[in-house]
Amino acid sequence: MGGDQEPVTVVEVAYAPWRPLTAGAARERDAAGLPYVVVQRIPGREAPLEVRLAS
């Protein structure tokens, strides 16, 4: 790294699809303060577009 360069941060994300939650189940987990994961996918694309932890 040169003196003028910003450090680069690399983040790797692994995921293992388990089972989908209904909107009602997600609301119940949210109300109880339990975390859940939201995975946004594009049909036909293997990797998810976005993965978010809701807690």
C-alpha positions in Angstrom: 0.0 0.0 0.0 1.3 3.4 -0.9 1.1 6.4 1.4 -1.8 8.1 -0.4 -4.0 5.0 -0.8 -7.0 4.3 1.4 -7.1 0.8 2.9 -9.5 -1.6 1.2 -12.0 -3.6 3.3 -13.2 -6.9 1.8 -16.4 -8.5 3.2 -17.4 -12.0 2.3 -20.9 -13.1 2.9 -22.0 -16.8 3.0 -25.6 -17.8 3.3 -27.6 -21.0 3.6 -31.2 -20.7 2.7 -33.3 -22.4 5.3 -37.0 -21.8 5.0 -39.0 -18.7 4.1 -40.9 -16.8 6.8 -44.4 -15.5 6.2 -44.9 -11.8 6.7 -46.9 -12.6 9.9 -44.1 -14.8 11.3 -41.5 -12.0 10.6 -43.8 -9.5 12.4 -44.1 -11.9 15.4 -40.3 -12.3 15.5 -39.9 -8.5 15.3 -42.4 -7.9 18.0 -40.7 -10.4 20.3 -37.3 -8.8 19.6 -36.0 -11.9 17.7 -33.7 -11.5 14.7 -34.5 -12.7 11.2 -32.8 -12.4 7.8 -34.3 -10.8 4.7 -33.0 -12.1 1.4 -33.8 -10.2 -1.7 -33.4 -12.3 -4.8 -33.7 -11.8 -8.6 -35.3 -14.8 -10.4 -32.7 -16.8 -12.3 -29.7 -15.3 -10.4 -27.9 -17.7 -8.1 -26.5 -15.2 -5.6 -28.9 -13.0 -3.6 -29.2 -9.3 -4.5 -29.1 -8.3 -0.8 -29.1 -10.0 2.6 -30.1 -8.0 5.7 -30.3 -8.9 9.3 -33.4 -7.5 10.9 -33.1 -7.4 14.7 
